[in-house]
Amino acid sequence: MNWDAVAAVSEALGAVGVIVTVVYLALQIRQNTKSIQGSTEQALMNAEVTVFGLFAEHASVVRRAADSVVELDPDEEALYEYLVGAEMSQLYGAFVQYQRKLIPESVWNAYLSSWTENHKKPGFQRVWSRIQTSWPIEFAECLETGLDNPAG
């Protein structure tokens, strides 16, 4: 028996085994990444449904506040500020997930589009100017400057 030949065959089989293992692990990582991205998008949608529910529950205040917070009594103004805060928290969640590349640019752009529409409303602008320092500066700057690629 030629031991050199046996060793060469063993090495070749070992190399093939390593290659198969690396390919398998790469496929598993890709599948896991897609699963995490899907879970992230679902969590953002669940948060969005919650925020929409809050806005629907307080539709009268939201409608009046969008035009001008001045028309609200102090309790309604506080409520509207909390509602805007809830919406901004949800948006910040999307911002963080986009920076981490867990949601696609198209999803982030949809959130930015919503922000742009809300930010046109005088009441929203007034509340945002008061509460924007509650979020990290890079988030507020991204929204204020209209950057669409904070993950850069």
Residue, then its C-alpha position, 0 to 999 in steps of 0.5 A: m500500500n502506498w501511504d503517500a497516495v492515501a495521504a494525498v487522497s485524504e488531504a483532497l477529501g479534507a479540502v473538499g469537506v472544508i469547501v462544502t462546509v464553507v459553502y453551507l455556512a455561507l448559505q445559512i448566513r444568507q438565509n439567516t440574514k433574510s430572516i432577520q431582515g423580514s422580522t425587522e420589517q414586520a416589527l416596524m410594521n407592527a409599530e406603525v399599526t400601533v401608532f396609526g391606532l393612536f392617531a385614529e383614537h385621537a383623530s379630532v386632536v390630530r386633525r386640529a393640531a395639524d393646522s395649529v397647536v394653538e387651538l388646543d387646550p393644554d391637555e390636548e397639546a400634551l396629547y398631540e406632543y406624545l402622539v408626535g413623539a410616538e410617531m417619531s420613535q417609530l421613525y427613529g426605529a426605522f432609521v436605526q434599522y436602515q443604518r444597520k442595513l436591516i431594511p432596504e432603502s425603499v422602505w426607508n424612503a417610504y418612511l422619509s416620504s411620510w416624514t416629509e408630508n407630516h413636516k409640512k403641517p404647522g402643528f407638527q413643525r411646532v411640536w417637532s421643534r420642541i422635541q427634536t433634541s430628544w433624539p440623536i443628532e444624526f437622526a434629526e440632522c438626517l430628517e432636517t437635511g433630507l438625506d436619503n442615505p444615512a447608512g452611507 
